[in-house]
Structures are given as structure tokens and as C-alpha cells.
Amino acid sequence: MVKEYKVFAGNSNPELAKKIAAYLKVPLGKIDVGPYPNKETRVEILESVRKKDIFIIQATCPPVNDNLMELLIMIDAFKRASCGFVTAIIPYFGYSKQDKKKTGREPITAKLVANLLVKAGVDRVVTLELHSDPIQGFFDIPVDDLKSVNLMARYFEKKKISDLVVVSPDVGGTKRARDISKRLNAGLAIIDKYRPNFGKAYAMNVIGDVKNKTALIVDDLIDTGGTIVEAVHALEAKGAKRVYIYCTHSLLTPPAVERLKHLKIEEFVTTDTVPIPRDKMFPNFKIISTGDLLGETIKRILKGESVIELFKNNRRGK
């Protein structure tokens, strides 16, 4: 038995919300979310939600603070409307890069956001490709950190690249790159990256054989693009003959597009966890939708089925 439920969306990524609703074959719930004249966020639920399980689709992507406040206020509104279980579907979890103190006197903002969500009343969080796995432990509620490995693996399997090497642009992404390399039966390489401050990154060395091979750089997110640019240049210097880029979340904060569109790459592949306007797209730009994956996850939660099996058996969420 599937519980009675409703799906609502904030303003962060309406196109993805429509795809999720289409997969579930349900209409999006009626809600009015917008600013008051003084720029505070206004939320009004326009239909009864009493005792219904609620799924709120809202990425906390740029403008991060606006989208985060929308999500928090929506959660509060549903709780005060006597709804049942509230699940926040957060395709991109903002502030995830600030998951530890790199120097003294810094905040751990990922933990702060987790606290805010729980305090607002959310009962469960579903997100995609957190910047680091330990962020799940910042919550005292269930968290499903979905992975996009099956989505991107199916895409690249169709290309049948025989000399493929999966590349992590930094040591922190080694596990992600290793998982993908196993799935694609490809080689593995790691770039030793040095970051003197939060705005700059330098590729120091390539660990692994990429000479005369096709390199696939995989990352969880691209912000200003500095890391990826350095990674491509490092691979070119080591003799890679072709380079593909895949990332789950493409924030593409300036000057990312200017940097990326001048690179010699075969293709730039990403997902739709954050909205990407056409003016940010450049030649060989490909978007893979996460709508079915997130929709299938909602179905499994409602049925009380395992979410992890979604990635083991690879039969659904295509």
C-alpha cells in the first residue's frame, strides 16, 4: 500500500520538480511561494495537507540563502498545517563544501544547515551526491545520499571507449572515481591538487597512466571551474589524447563558463540537480536528468522498500 502523499516544489528548480511529478504520475501540490514587498519569503499552502505525507522538492542552489529560507519556511508551514511525515528532496545540498574547519575560527556550515532543517521539522532528507559522506552524520534523522554513478555509467557505456581512464581531480574524490572506474571497467588516475586558498587550485601531479588514453574527469560539483581547468591542463601535459568531464552539480559560477568553453574537451556532461540556463551552455554540453531517479526514490520510500537496492540492482531509476 502506498501512503497518501503530496509533492510540492519551491522555486529553485521547477523543471526538475515537473519531471519528478511526471514520473510519479501525480500533479504538483498547490502552493504560493514568493517574496513580500520587504523581500521576506511568503508561503501559503493552497490545499489541505492534513495527515498527508509531504515531499518538498527544493535544491539549495544559488541564490543559496533565498532557496534555503524557502525550504525552511515551507517545512514550517506544512508542520503547522497538521501534515504527516515531511521529506525534503534536496537535489543539491548547499553549504556542503563547508563540512569541516580547514583553519582556525571557521564555521562548519553544513552542520548548521542540518540543524536548521531538523529544527524546522523535517523528518527525512533525500539528496544527491553530498560533497562528503560524513555530512550524513550531521543529521539525527534519516538521510538518503543518492549517487549518480548509474546515470553517468549508462551514458558512457554506450560510447564504448576502450582506452578509458577515470580521473579524480583531487584526492578527496578518489572513492567516487574508483567506484565509477570499476563500473566502467576502466583505469584510474588521481590528480594531486594544492589549494592555497578557497578561490584557487593548482594541479601538481597526475598519479596513474593517462598517456595516449581517453580521460574522464569525474567530480561532484563545479563552482568557478578552477579545479577542472587545472585538471585538464595536467592531463594534456601527461599525454592524454581526449578528455571528457562529468560532474553531478554544475553551479558554473563566473568565470566558470568562460574558463570551460575554451578547454579542448570532447564533452561536458552534467545533471539537472540545479537549473542551467542556456546562456551557460557551450558546445558539447550534455545534461542527464535525475527526475526518474528521484521519482523512483520517492516511490520506494512510500512503499517501505530499500533505497540502496536501487543502486545495487540497477533496474529502475533510469
N, C-alpha and C positions, 0 to 999 in steps of 0.2 A: 504494500500500500504506500502510495506517495502522499505525504502530508500536504495539507492545504498550504499553499505558499503564494507569494507575490514577489515580483522582481521590479526593483526601482533603479533609476540611474540619476547620478548627478550630472554636472555639466562638463566633466573632464574629458570624456571620450564617448560621445553619443553614438558614433558609428559602430564601435565595438559593442556597446550595450545592445544595439539593434540586432547585431549578429548573434549574440548570446540568446536573446529572446527568440529569435527565429529558430535557432537550434532546439530550444525548449518548446517551441510552438505555443508560446504564451505572449500576450501583449505586455508591454512595459506598463508598470503602475502609473497612475496619475499623480503627479507631484509638481509643485511650483517651487523652483529653487532659483533665487536671483538676489540682486543687491537692493537694499533700501537706498533712498537718496543719500544717506550718510555713509554708504559703502559697506555697512554691516550686512551679513548674509541673512536673507529671509527664506524660510522653509515652511510650506504648507502642504500637508498630505490631503489630496482631493478625493480620497475614497476610504472606506472602512478597512482597517487592518487588524481589528481586534482578534486576538488568538491566532493570527496567521503567522507562519514562519516567513521572515523577510530576508531577501538578498539585495544588498545595496551594491551597485557597480560604480566604483569611483576610484580612478587612479589618482595618486597624489603627485602628479607630474606638474611641470610649470604651467601656470603660476602655482607653485607648490603650496604656499600658505593659504591662498584662496581655496584651492581644491581640498586641502586638509580641513579647513574650517567648515566647508560644505559638508564633508563626510561626518565630522563630529556632531554638527548640528542636526543632520539628518538622523543619525543614530539616536540622539536625544529625543527628537520628535517622535520617532517610531516607538521608543520605550514609553513615552508619556501617552501614546495613543493605545496602550494596552496590547501591543503586538505580542507574538510568541518569541521564538528564537531569532536573533539577528545575526546574520553572517555578512561580513564586509568582504566583497570581492574587490581586491586592490591589485589590478594587473601590474602596476608599477608602484613600489613602496618608496616614497620619497624619504629623504634623510638617511637612507640605508648606508651610504658611504661613511657616515659619521657613527661608526659602530664601536669605536674604541678611542682611547686617548693616545694620540701619536706623540704629543708633547705635554708639558705641564699646563694646567689651568685651561683645559679644553672641555667642552661638554660631550656627553655621549648622547647625541640627539636621537638616534634610532631607538634607544631605550625610553627617552622622553616621549616620543610619539606613541610607542607601545603603551606606556602608562596612560596617555591621554585617551587612546581608543578604548582601553579596558574601563577606565573611569567613566567614559561616555555611555557605556553599557553594552558594547559589542560582545557577543557570545562566542564568535568564531571568526577567524581571518583566513581567507584564501588569497594567496599572492603568487607571483610568478618570478622565479629566479632572483631570490634575495641576493644582495651583494655578498653576504657571508652567511653560512649556515647558523652560526651561534645566535643570530638575531631572533631565531625562533624561541630561544630561551629567555628572551626579554619579556615574553608574554606568559601570563598564568592562565591562559585559555588555549584551546586547540588552534594550531596554525598549520595550514597545508601550504608548503612551499613547493609549488609545481615546477617542473623542469621542462624546457622546450627542446630537449635533446631529440625526442622522436620526431617533432615537427621538422627540425632542420636536417636530421639524418635522412628522412624520407626524401627531402628536396635534393640533397646532394647525392644520394644513392642513384637517383635517376640519371645523373650526369656520368656515372661510370668512369670516374677518374682513377686510373690505375696507379699513378705515382703520387697519391695524395699524402700530405703530411699535415696533421692538425697542430696548430701553433697557439700556445698560450702567450698573450702579450706581456704577462708578468708571472711571477712565481705563485702569487695568490690564486691564480686561475688554473693551476696545474690539474687539480682533480676534475674540473669541468672538461678540460681539453682531453684528459686521459679517458674519461667516460665516452666522449664523442669519438676519439680515435679507435677505441675498441668496437664501438657500434659500426663504424665505417671501415673497420679492418685496415686502418691507415697508420702511418708512422706518427711519432710525437716529437715536438720540439718546444722549447721554453725560452722566452726572452728574459734576460736578466735586466730589470728596469731599475733605474735610480730616479727618485723624485725629490729634488732639493726643496720644493715647497708644493702647496696644493695645486698650483697652476701650471707646473712644468713637469715633464717626464722625459728621461733620456734612456734610450735602449743601449745597453752596454755590451751585451754579448748574446749570441744565439747558441743555445745548448741543444744539439741534435743536428742531424744531417738534412739539409734542405737544398743542397746544390743540385741543379737541373731537375728539381721536383716542383709539384704544384702545392703551394702552401695555402692552408685555410686557417686564417686567424679567427679565433672564437673568443668572445668577451660577453659579459653580462650587460654592460651598458657603455655607450659612447656619449660623452658630455661635450667637451670642447674639441675632442679628436686628437689631442696631443700625443697620447699613448699610442694610438693606432698609426699615426703618421710615422712616428719613430720606429714602430714595429715593421712597417712596410719597407722603410729605408734599410733597416737592419737585414731583412730577408733578401732584398735586392743585392746588398753588399756581399751576402753569403752565397749568391748564385741561384736563388730561386727563380724558376723560369716563368711562373704565373702565380698570382696572388688573388685569393678570394677573401672577403671579410664577412663574418656573420656576428651579429650581436642581437641580444633579446630586446633591449630597450634603447631606442635611438632618441636621445634628448636633443642632440645636434644644436647645442648652444653656440652662438657665434664665438669664434670664427670657424666652427666645425665644418660647415658646408664648403666654405672657401678652401679649407685645407684638403678635404676629402675629394672634391671633384677634380683636383689636379693630380691625384695619385694615379699611377699606372696599375689599375686593378681590373680583374675580369668581371667582377660583380660585387655589389654591396647588398647583402641580404639581411633583413631585419623582420621584426614582428610589429603588430599593431597595438601593443600594450599602451603606447602613448600615441596621440594623433600626430600625423606627419603631413603638414601642408605641402601642396605641390611645389611651392617655391623652394622647398628644402630638398627636393629630389633632384638627382643628377643622373647622367647616363648610366645604364646598367644597375639601376636601383630597383630592388625587388622586395615586396612586402608579403610575408606569410601571416595569415590570420590565426589568432588564438581563440576565436569565437567558439568553435566547436569544442576545443579542449576545455575551456571554462564552462561551457554549457553542460558537457558531459560530467564534469566535476560536480556541478550543482545537482544533477540527476542522481549521482552516486551518494551524495550527502543525504538527499531526501529519502532514498531507498535504504539507507544504512549500509551501503556497500563500501568496500575498501577503495580508497582513492589511490593508494600506492600501486594497486593491481593495474590501474590504468596505464602505468608506465612499464610494468613487467610484461603484460601480455600483448600490448601494442595493437589491440584490436579496435579500440574506439578512440574518440577524440581526435580524429584526423583533421 
